[in-house]
Amino acid sequence: MKYMVTFQYPHKPSSAYDTRTAFKVFDTIPQFPDLKYLGYFGRLDGHGGFVLVETDNPALLLQVGLRFQPFFEYYIYPLLEMADFANISRGVNNEVATIIEESEREQRDRDKATP
């Protein structure tokens, strides 16, 4: 499964030391065979970035993420390929539309039956 990890400074780093230390931690991330890094992206405002990863073991994301808690706020979002997302969304939307139509039909029938 793919995940987007976002990270940002919770505040402006208190010193260049904080930034250097964070990058030093970044350079020492263990390489887990079950965690594939697909891309690293920096925000243009300089306040953080994104890491696109793929793994079937989300516990590895915790192991990596905890290393950065002293420096960054980070959030992990599970992702679904857009084609799969669209197919599921269409199916659910169709089911909900059917329920709404049935409910509206039942309400019209009740309204007709009421003198």
MARZABA-125436 format. One record per residue: residue number from 1; residue in one letter; x, y, z of N, C-alpha, C, CB in turn. Coordinates in Angstrom, 3 decimals, always signed. Glycine has a CB too. Layout:
N
{site NUM 'A' {X Y Z} {X Y Z} {X Y Z} {X Y Z}}
...
This chain:
115
{site 1 'M' {+0.843 -1.165 +0.000} {+0.000 +0.000 +0.000} {+0.898 +1.241 +0.000} {-0.965 -0.009 +1.219}}
{site 2 'K' {+0.398 +2.297 -0.638} {+1.158 +3.545 -0.693} {+0.675 +4.500 +0.395} {+1.030 +4.204 -2.087}}
{site 3 'Y' {+1.622 +5.290 +0.886} {+1.336 +6.281 +1.922} {+2.037 +7.580 +1.556} {+1.790 +5.779 +3.330}}
{site 4 'M' {+1.371 +8.690 +1.844} {+2.010 +9.993 +1.731} {+2.297 +10.456 +3.152} {+1.108 +11.031 +0.944}}
{site 5 'V' {+3.557 +10.687 +3.422} {+3.970 +11.199 +4.726} {+4.242 +12.688 +4.535} {+5.247 +10.432 +5.292}}
{site 6 'T' {+3.582 +13.514 +5.338} {+3.848 +14.945 +5.283} {+4.603 +15.329 +6.545} {+2.527 +15.771 +5.140}}
{site 7 'F' {+5.482 +16.285 +6.417} {+6.194 +16.771 +7.599} {+6.349 +18.277 +7.500} {+7.580 +16.083 +7.743}}
{site 8 'Q' {+6.321 +18.910 +8.655} {+6.527 +20.353 +8.708} {+7.084 +20.719 +10.069} {+5.209 +21.122 +8.427}}
{site 9 'Y' {+7.798 +21.823 +10.085} {+8.285 +22.326 +11.362} {+7.079 +22.768 +12.174} {+9.303 +23.500 +11.170}}
{site 10 'P' {+7.006 +22.387 +13.446} {+5.882 +22.852 +14.268} {+5.992 +24.346 +14.531} {+5.828 +22.083 +15.601}}
{site 11 'H' {+7.158 +24.883 +14.347} {+7.460 +26.306 +14.520} {+8.739 +26.557 +13.752} {+7.602 +26.713 +16.050}}
{site 12 'K' {+9.126 +27.749 +13.655} {+10.407 +28.027 +12.997} {+11.517 +27.364 +13.821} {+10.656 +29.584 +12.851}}
{site 13 'P' {+12.422 +26.649 +13.174} {+13.502 +26.014 +13.941} {+14.202 +27.054 +14.818} {+14.527 +25.330 +12.988}}
{site 14 'S' {+14.499 +26.654 +16.040} {+15.090 +27.609 +16.975} {+16.525 +27.960 +16.614} {+15.041 +27.056 +18.378}}
{site 15 'S' {+17.148 +27.110 +15.799} {+18.527 +27.419 +15.419} {+18.917 +26.580 +14.209} {+19.503 +27.162 +16.602}}
{site 16 'A' {+20.011 +26.969 +13.614} {+20.553 +26.164 +12.513} {+20.918 +24.776 +13.017} {+21.789 +26.850 +11.882}}
{site 17 'Y' {+21.245 +24.699 +14.315} {+21.578 +23.402 +14.914} {+20.413 +22.438 +14.761} {+21.945 +23.564 +16.406}}
{site 18 'D' {+19.172 +22.910 +15.042} {+17.994 +22.038 +14.909} {+17.886 +21.498 +13.492} {+16.707 +22.799 +15.284}}
{site 19 'T' {+18.075 +22.371 +12.525} {+17.970 +21.963 +11.127} {+19.069 +20.970 +10.773} {+18.041 +23.185 +10.202}}
{site 20 'R' {+20.283 +21.264 +11.168} {+21.404 +20.347 +10.881} {+21.167 +18.997 +11.534} {+22.743 +20.943 +11.374}}
{site 21 'T' {+20.687 +19.004 +12.770} {+20.435 +17.746 +13.480} {+19.335 +16.946 +12.783} {+20.043 +18.022 +14.948}}
{site 22 'A' {+18.283 +17.628 +12.352} {+17.196 +16.939 +11.650} {+17.719 +16.277 +10.375} {+16.054 +17.927 +11.310}}
{site 23 'F' {+18.564 +16.996 +9.625} {+19.129 +16.414 +8.409} {+20.074 +15.262 +8.728} {+19.864 +17.480 +7.605}}
{site 24 'K' {+20.788 +15.355 +9.833} {+21.668 +14.262 +10.241} {+20.836 +13.010 +10.553} {+22.518 +14.675 +11.476}}
{site 25 'V' {+19.706 +13.193 +11.236} {+18.798 +12.070 +11.517} {+18.271 +11.507 +10.204} {+17.614 +12.518 +12.434}}
{site 26 'F' {+17.905 +12.396 +9.293} {+17.404 +11.971 +7.984} {+18.423 +11.089 +7.271} {+17.066 +13.192 +7.115}}
{site 27 'D' {+19.680 +11.455 +7.352} {+20.742 +10.691 +6.686} {+20.963 +9.314 +7.306} {+22.037 +11.471 +6.727}}
{site 28 'T' {+20.445 +9.089 +8.518} {+20.674 +7.811 +9.195} {+19.427 +6.928 +9.237} {+21.160 +8.061 +10.604}}
{site 29 'I' {+18.433 +7.239 +8.413} {+17.219 +6.411 +8.390} {+17.614 +4.999 +7.966} {+16.132 +7.008 +7.417}}
{site 30 'P' {+17.216 +4.000 +8.759} {+17.527 +2.627 +8.348} {+16.773 +2.262 +7.075} {+17.181 +1.634 +9.471}}
{site 31 'Q' {+17.406 +1.482 +6.256} {+16.765 +1.011 +5.032} {+16.119 -0.343 +5.302} {+17.790 +0.913 +3.861}}
{site 32 'F' {+14.798 -0.350 +5.332} {+14.059 -1.588 +5.540} {+13.698 -2.166 +4.177} {+12.779 -1.348 +6.407}}
{site 33 'P' {+13.913 -3.467 +3.974} {+13.595 -4.058 +2.669} {+12.107 -3.951 +2.326} {+14.020 -5.519 +2.645}}
{site 34 'D' {+11.247 -3.878 +3.341} {+9.800 -3.836 +3.101} {+9.257 -2.413 +3.012} {+9.075 -4.582 +4.199}}
{site 35 'L' {+10.135 -1.418 +2.983} {+9.702 -0.029 +2.887} {+10.401 +0.610 +1.695} {+10.008 +0.755 +4.205}}
{site 36 'K' {+9.602 +0.911 +0.681} {+10.153 +1.450 -0.565} {+9.844 +2.947 -0.636} {+9.568 +0.699 -1.813}}
{site 37 'Y' {+10.884 +3.762 -0.780} {+10.730 +5.210 -0.911} {+10.546 +5.533 -2.393} {+11.967 +5.975 -0.311}}
{site 38 'L' {+9.394 +6.102 -2.736} {+9.082 +6.389 -4.135} {+9.409 +7.826 -4.526} {+7.622 +6.113 -4.403}}
{site 39 'G' {+9.500 +8.712 -3.541} {+9.827 +10.094 -3.860} {+9.880 +10.974 -2.629} {+8.827 +10.649 -4.832}}
{site 40 'Y' {+10.752 +11.960 -2.695} {+10.895 +12.968 -1.644} {+10.593 +14.321 -2.281} {+12.341 +12.941 -0.993}}
{site 41 'F' {+9.788 +15.126 -1.599} {+9.391 +16.414 -2.151} {+9.459 +17.469 -1.054} {+7.965 +16.344 -2.762}}
{site 42 'G' {+10.046 +18.599 -1.371} {+10.120 +19.709 -0.425} {+9.085 +20.770 -0.762} {+11.524 +20.321 -0.421}}
{site 43 'R' {+8.509 +21.367 +0.260} {+7.564 +22.465 +0.045} {+8.337 +23.707 -0.366} {+6.717 +22.740 +1.323}}
{site 44 'L' {+7.802 +24.457 -1.285} {+8.487 +25.649 -1.776} {+8.534 +26.767 -0.750} {+7.818 +26.144 -3.023}}
{site 45 'D' {+7.699 +26.685 +0.290} {+7.764 +27.707 +1.335} {+8.841 +27.379 +2.371} {+6.402 +27.849 +2.022}}
{site 46 'G' {+9.501 +26.226 +2.228} {+10.595 +25.856 +3.118} {+10.178 +25.358 +4.483} {+11.478 +27.002 +3.292}}
{site 47 'H' {+8.895 +25.064 +4.666} {+8.401 +24.663 +5.990} {+8.168 +23.166 +6.139} {+7.125 +25.382 +6.284}}
{site 48 'G' {+8.633 +22.375 +5.201} {+8.428 +20.937 +5.329} {+8.455 +20.261 +3.980} {+7.117 +20.645 +6.027}}
{site 49 'G' {+7.768 +19.109 +3.902} {+7.761 +18.371 +2.655} {+6.914 +17.121 +2.729} {+9.154 +18.011 +2.266}}
{site 50 'F' {+7.136 +16.257 +1.754} {+6.352 +15.051 +1.581} {+7.283 +13.901 +1.210} {+5.259 +15.251 +0.504}}
{site 51 'V' {+6.912 +12.712 +1.646} {+7.633 +11.509 +1.251} {+6.584 +10.493 +0.825} {+8.546 +10.954 +2.419}}
{site 52 'L' {+6.707 +10.002 -0.391} {+5.805 +8.979 -0.904} {+6.485 +7.630 -0.702} {+5.449 +9.224 -2.418}}
{site 53 'V' {+5.812 +6.733 +0.027} {+6.393 +5.424 +0.338} {+5.397 +4.323 +0.009} {+6.811 +5.343 +1.823}}
{site 54 'E' {+5.923 +3.112 -0.089} {+5.074 +1.943 -0.311} {+5.533 +0.844 +0.635} {+5.131 +1.466 -1.804}}
{site 55 'T' {+4.569 +0.237 +1.324} {+4.886 -0.862 +2.232} {+3.619 -1.649 +2.559} {+5.545 -0.330 +3.528}}
{site 56 'D' {+3.795 -2.894 +2.882} {+2.703 -3.712 +3.417} {+2.835 -3.821 +4.929} {+2.699 -5.121 +2.770}}
{site 57 'N' {+3.810 -3.123 +5.495} {+4.058 -3.153 +6.934} {+4.058 -1.717 +7.472} {+5.414 -3.870 +7.253}}
{site 58 'P' {+2.870 -1.161 +7.796} {+2.818 +0.234 +8.242} {+3.561 +0.496 +9.545} {+1.393 +0.653 +8.402}}
{site 59 'A' {+3.867 -0.528 +10.305} {+4.644 -0.329 +11.538} {+6.018 +0.267 +11.230} {+4.805 -1.665 +12.295}}
{site 60 'L' {+6.532 +0.006 +10.047} {+7.822 +0.587 +9.663} {+7.727 +2.108 +9.574} {+8.296 +0.007 +8.319}}
{site 61 'L' {+6.571 +2.617 +9.168} {+6.391 +4.069 +9.093} {+6.488 +4.691 +10.482} {+5.034 +4.416 +8.447}}
{site 62 'L' {+5.994 +3.975 +11.475} {+6.106 +4.457 +12.849} {+7.567 +4.470 +13.280} {+5.270 +3.582 +13.806}}
{site 63 'Q' {+8.292 +3.411 +12.967} {+9.703 +3.343 +13.353} {+10.502 +4.488 +12.749} {+10.306 +2.008 +12.925}}
{site 64 'V' {+10.220 +4.820 +11.506} {+10.935 +5.921 +10.864} {+10.428 +7.254 +11.403} {+10.772 +5.860 +9.328}}
{site 65 'G' {+9.124 +7.407 +11.489} {+8.532 +8.677 +11.904} {+8.915 +9.111 +13.304} {+7.058 +8.588 +11.815}}
{site 66 'L' {+9.025 +8.172 +14.222} {+9.368 +8.530 +15.595} {+10.734 +9.205 +15.699} {+9.344 +7.295 +16.468}}
{site 67 'R' {+11.616 +8.904 +14.758} {+12.943 +9.531 +14.756} {+12.842 +11.048 +14.574} {+13.814 +8.928 +13.644}}
{site 68 'F' {+11.767 +11.494 +13.919} {+11.652 +12.905 +13.571} {+10.735 +13.693 +14.497} {+11.161 +13.033 +12.172}}
{site 69 'Q' {+10.144 +13.040 +15.481} {+9.238 +13.753 +16.380} {+9.858 +14.974 +17.048} {+8.749 +12.821 +17.432}}
{site 70 'P' {+11.121 +14.945 +17.436} {+11.684 +16.144 +18.070} {+11.786 +17.347 +17.114} {+13.061 +15.823 +18.622}}
{site 71 'F' {+11.697 +17.102 +15.814} {+11.956 +18.163 +14.840} {+10.734 +18.579 +14.036} {+13.025 +17.726 +13.902}}
{site 72 'F' {+9.858 +17.628 +13.735} {+8.759 +17.877 +12.808} {+7.433 +17.367 +13.363} {+9.046 +17.224 +11.462}}
{site 73 'E' {+6.359 +17.987 +12.904} {+5.047 +17.359 +12.998} {+4.936 +16.527 +11.723} {+3.850 +18.432 +13.146}}
{site 74 'Y' {+4.469 +15.315 +11.843} {+4.313 +14.522 +10.634} {+2.977 +13.798 +10.661} {+5.471 +13.520 +10.485}}
{site 75 'Y' {+2.452 +13.582 +9.469} {+1.160 +12.928 +9.308} {+1.325 +11.876 +8.212} {+0.018 +13.966 +8.954}}
{site 76 'I' {+0.619 +10.780 +8.384} {+0.706 +9.676 +7.433} {-0.686 +9.429 +6.855} {+1.274 +8.382 +8.112}}
{site 77 'Y' {-0.776 +9.493 +5.530} {-2.045 +9.308 +4.841} {-1.971 +8.070 +3.953} {-2.403 +10.559 +4.007}}
{site 78 'P' {-2.821 +7.060 +4.224} {-2.882 +5.918 +3.301} {-3.482 +6.385 +1.974} {-3.726 +4.741 +3.910}}
{site 79 'L' {-2.953 +5.859 +0.879} {-3.383 +6.275 -0.453} {-3.969 +5.106 -1.233} {-2.213 +6.884 -1.223}}
{site 80 'L' {-4.789 +5.457 -2.190} {-5.370 +4.483 -3.103} {-5.174 +5.022 -4.513} {-6.893 +4.222 -2.789}}
{site 81 'E' {-4.784 +4.164 -5.433} {-4.620 +4.593 -6.818} {-5.929 +5.220 -7.292} {-4.206 +3.397 -7.735}}
{site 82 'M' {-5.842 +6.263 -8.115} {-7.023 +7.022 -8.511} {-8.055 +6.158 -9.241} {-6.613 +8.183 -9.393}}
{site 83 'A' {-7.626 +5.230 -10.072} {-8.580 +4.370 -10.780} {-9.392 +3.540 -9.782} {-7.842 +3.442 -11.776}}
{site 84 'D' {-8.732 +2.974 -8.774} {-9.437 +2.210 -7.744} {-10.360 +3.118 -6.940} {-8.435 +1.509 -6.810}}
{site 85 'F' {-9.861 +4.302 -6.593} {-10.655 +5.268 -5.846} {-11.926 +5.632 -6.620} {-9.825 +6.533 -5.550}}
{site 86 'A' {-11.759 +5.901 -7.914} {-12.899 +6.298 -8.754} {-13.917 +5.160 -8.860} {-12.415 +6.709 -10.165}}
{site 87 'N' {-13.443 +3.923 -9.051} {-14.370 +2.787 -9.154} {-15.155 +2.593 -7.865} {-13.608 +1.503 -9.496}}
{site 88 'I' {-14.482 +2.663 -6.743} {-15.162 +2.504 -5.459} {-16.143 +3.649 -5.240} {-14.141 +2.443 -4.304}}
{site 89 'S' {-15.712 +4.872 -5.536} {-16.583 +6.038 -5.363} {-17.826 +5.927 -6.222} {-15.832 +7.323 -5.701}}
{site 90 'R' {-17.659 +5.516 -7.478} {-18.824 +5.345 -8.364} {-19.790 +4.320 -7.792} {-18.378 +4.914 -9.776}}
{site 91 'G' {-19.250 +3.201 -7.337} {-20.106 +2.151 -6.781} {-20.871 +2.625 -5.560} {-19.278 +0.936 -6.420}}
{site 92 'V' {-20.191 +3.281 -4.645} {-20.846 +3.778 -3.432} {-21.868 +4.852 -3.789} {-19.803 +4.339 -2.437}}
{site 93 'N' {-21.491 +5.770 -4.685} {-22.433 +6.814 -5.091} {-23.685 +6.229 -5.717} {-21.773 +7.771 -6.066}}
{site 94 'N' {-23.532 +5.193 -6.529} {-24.699 +4.533 -7.134} {-25.580 +3.882 -6.072} {-24.248 +3.477 -8.157}}
{site 95 'E' {-24.953 +3.228 -5.088} {-25.726 +2.614 -4.004} {-26.495 +3.661 -3.215} {-24.805 +1.830 -3.067}}
{site 96 'V' {-25.839 +4.753 -2.874} {-26.485 +5.817 -2.104} {-27.602 +6.454 -2.925} {-25.454 +6.887 -1.674}}
{site 97 'A' {-27.380 +6.677 -4.211} {-28.417 +7.254 -5.072} {-29.642 +6.357 -5.114} {-27.879 +7.476 -6.493}}
{site 98 'T' {-29.430 +5.039 -5.174} {-30.549 +4.093 -5.169} {-31.327 +4.180 -3.860} {-30.042 +2.657 -5.389}}
{site 99 'I' {-30.612 +4.255 -2.748} {-31.276 +4.368 -1.443} {-32.091 +5.650 -1.372} {-30.242 +4.332 -0.300}}
{site 100 'I' {-31.527 +6.760 -1.840} {-32.239 +8.040 -1.820} {-33.477 +7.972 -2.698} {-31.320 +9.183 -2.286}}
{site 101 'E' {-33.331 +7.413 -3.893} {-34.481 +7.290 -4.803} {-35.588 +6.452 -4.180} {-34.046 +6.667 -6.140}}
{site 102 'E' {-35.214 +5.325 -3.554} {-36.211 +4.470 -2.902} {-36.891 +5.212 -1.759} {-35.558 +3.177 -2.380}}
{site 103 'S' {-36.115 +5.931 -0.984} {-36.669 +6.690 +0.132} {-37.632 +7.769 -0.360} {-35.545 +7.323 +0.954}}
{site 104 'E' {-37.252 +8.470 -1.419} {-38.128 +9.506 -1.980} {-39.396 +8.896 -2.556} {-37.393 +10.303 -3.065}}
{site 105 'R' {-39.283 +7.738 -3.211} {-40.454 +7.052 -3.773} {-41.396 +6.634 -2.653} {-40.025 +5.816 -4.606}}
{site 106 'E' {-40.831 +6.080 -1.563} {-41.660 +5.686 -0.421} {-42.360 +6.905 +0.184} {-40.802 +4.976 +0.649}}
{site 107 'Q' {-41.666 +8.028 +0.265} {-42.275 +9.242 +0.814} {-43.413 +9.738 -0.082} {-41.213 +10.345 +0.982}}
{site 108 'R' {-43.225 +9.693 -1.405} {-44.290 +10.096 -2.332} {-45.499 +9.181 -2.182} {-43.782 +10.073 -3.790}}
{site 109 'D' {-45.235 +7.869 -2.045} {-46.336 +6.918 -1.874} {-47.095 +7.210 -0.584} {-45.807 +5.467 -1.865}}
{site 110 'R' {-46.374 +7.535 +0.489} {-47.041 +7.871 +1.764} {-47.866 +9.149 +1.618} {-45.995 +8.041 +2.902}}
{site 111 'D' {-47.278 +10.119 +0.910} {-47.996 +11.381 +0.703} {-49.267 +11.168 -0.094} {-47.105 +12.392 -0.008}}
{site 112 'K' {-49.236 +10.285 -1.104} {-50.427 +9.996 -1.917} {-51.489 +9.282 -1.079} {-50.051 +9.134 -3.148}}
{site 113 'A' {-51.045 +8.432 -0.180} {-51.982 +7.635 +0.629} {-52.647 +8.456 +1.730} {-51.256 +6.451 +1.251}}
{site 114 'T' {-52.036 +9.564 +2.083} {-52.581 +10.410 +3.144} {-53.662 +11.323 +2.552} {-51.448 +11.253 +3.824}}
{site 115 'P' {-54.906 +11.249 +3.118} {-55.988 +12.078 +2.541} {-55.805 +13.552 +2.836} {-57.339 +11.628 +3.073}}
